Amino acid sequence: MTDIDAAVYDLKAVNPNVKAMVDTRIVLEIIDNINLQGQIAATAMNNLRGLLAEK
């Protein structure tokens, strides 16, 4: 019975309308983006550290 159910009912949670997203960046662009995100995080941490030091 379960074999018949599996063959008849496809219950996968798949959206047929979703388009596949492909990352078209080259390796150097990815590395640059990682560096930029690191700089943003470092700036945020320094700002937070400064706010905590003021208390």
C-alpha positions as CSV (number, residue, x, y, z in Angstrom):
1,M,0.0,0.0,0.0
2,T,2.8,2.5,0.8
3,D,4.5,1.7,-2.5
4,I,1.3,2.7,-4.3
5,D,0.9,5.9,-2.2
6,A,4.5,6.9,-2.9
7,A,4.0,6.3,-6.7
8,V,0.7,8.2,-6.8
9,Y,1.1,11.1,-4.3
10,D,4.2,13.3,-4.6
11,L,4.2,15.3,-1.3
12,K,7.6,17.0,-1.7
13,A,7.6,20.6,-0.6
14,V,8.9,22.1,-3.9
15,N,7.7,25.3,-5.5
16,P,7.8,25.0,-9.3
17,N,7.7,28.8,-9.7
18,V,11.0,29.4,-8.0
19,K,13.8,30.3,-10.3
20,A,17.3,29.0,-9.5
21,M,19.6,31.7,-8.3
22,V,23.1,31.4,-9.7
23,D,26.1,33.4,-8.3
24,T,27.8,34.8,-11.3
25,R,30.6,36.6,-9.4
26,I,34.2,35.7,-10.0
27,V,36.4,34.5,-7.2
28,L,38.1,37.9,-6.7
29,E,34.7,39.6,-6.4
30,I,33.7,37.2,-3.7
31,I,36.9,37.8,-1.8
32,D,36.4,41.5,-2.1
33,N,32.9,41.2,-0.7
34,I,34.1,39.1,2.2
35,N,36.8,41.7,3.0
36,L,34.1,44.5,2.8
37,Q,31.8,42.6,5.2
38,G,34.7,42.1,7.6
39,Q,35.4,45.8,7.5
40,I,31.7,46.6,8.2
41,A,31.7,44.1,11.1
42,A,34.9,45.6,12.5
43,T,33.5,49.1,12.3
44,A,30.3,48.0,14.1
45,M,32.3,46.3,16.8
46,N,34.4,49.4,17.4
47,N,31.3,51.6,17.6
48,L,29.8,49.2,20.1
49,R,33.0,49.1,22.1
50,G,33.0,52.9,22.1
51,L,29.4,53.0,23.3
52,L,30.1,50.6,26.1
53,A,33.2,52.5,27.2
54,E,31.1,55.7,27.6
55,K,29.0,54.1,30.3
